Amino acid sequence: MQIAATSMALLGLLLFLLQVAAREIGYRLGRRHAERRNANAESVGVIVGGMLGLLAFVLALTLSFNNQRYEERRAGALAEANAIGTAWLRAYTVGHPRGPEIARLVEEYAALRTEFVRAPATSTALDAMATRSGALQAAIWGQMAGIAEERRDAMAESLQRALNDAFDLGAAERYAFNFPMPAEYFWLLLGLTAVSMGAVGYQLGLRGTPLHALSLALIGMWTLVMLVIVDLGTARLGRFQTSTEPYEWTLQGFQGGVVVPPMAPAAR
């Protein structure tokens, strides 16, 4: 997985070459056994078909699982951005002198959360962002505590709930980003793929039909699927990254603050 963090293209190349090597080793063994007439190509074909079927099933299952985790990160970003926007609005409507300061801190917090989601896997600033997020949460909550000491009405309680929801969703999103695809899944896929490609090569060797072009096409397909699985299962890699648009929309909504229009004159 360290290779994936460095370069997805390099990981794809290594996966491709590993499968090619496994296929060639299997093919040479198959040719040797075919010359000795001590293997039945038809029987081997049944076993190879079962192995490929198992590999396809595991790939599909893992792809579905990692796609679900990717969607959870996307949904988490949208939910957190909405919660931050709600907290900002309630800070302006709480009717307390501390409200505008809370709103200002929430704006800074939203910008920081945007940077966190956008940061690449190789960024060295992630720990600093986490520390800064904690400091902003403490500052916001300190202002909220000041309001709670003076007021216990519904508006103050609604602001407190909104801030708590925003912080809880931020922690959930951070956990989703910091919980990568388990390495055991990757090694399982790698092992199954190598063994399956070796078995395919062995069967082709028994039959004496190399089928290089079709073998390379199959290997390329397996490689692309595995890369998509790794990309979906691990945040900040490749092309399947969580969009920061919900946070950007929330930040756009902060522009101009909240303007209270004058009360319209009563109709006569």
Salt bridges, closest charged atoms under 4 A:
GLU24 OE2 - ARG23 NH1 2.72
GLU42 OE2 - ARG207 NH2 3.39
GLU71 OE2 - ARG74 NH1 3.52
GLU80 OE2 - ARG113 NE 2.61
GLU101 OE2 - ARG104 NH2 2.69
GLU108 OE1 - ARG104 NH1 3.74
GLU108 OE2 - ARG132 NH2 2.25
GLU150 OE1 - HIS96 NE2 2.81
ASP153 OD2 - ARG151 NH2 2.80
GLU248 OE2 - ARG118 NH2 3.11
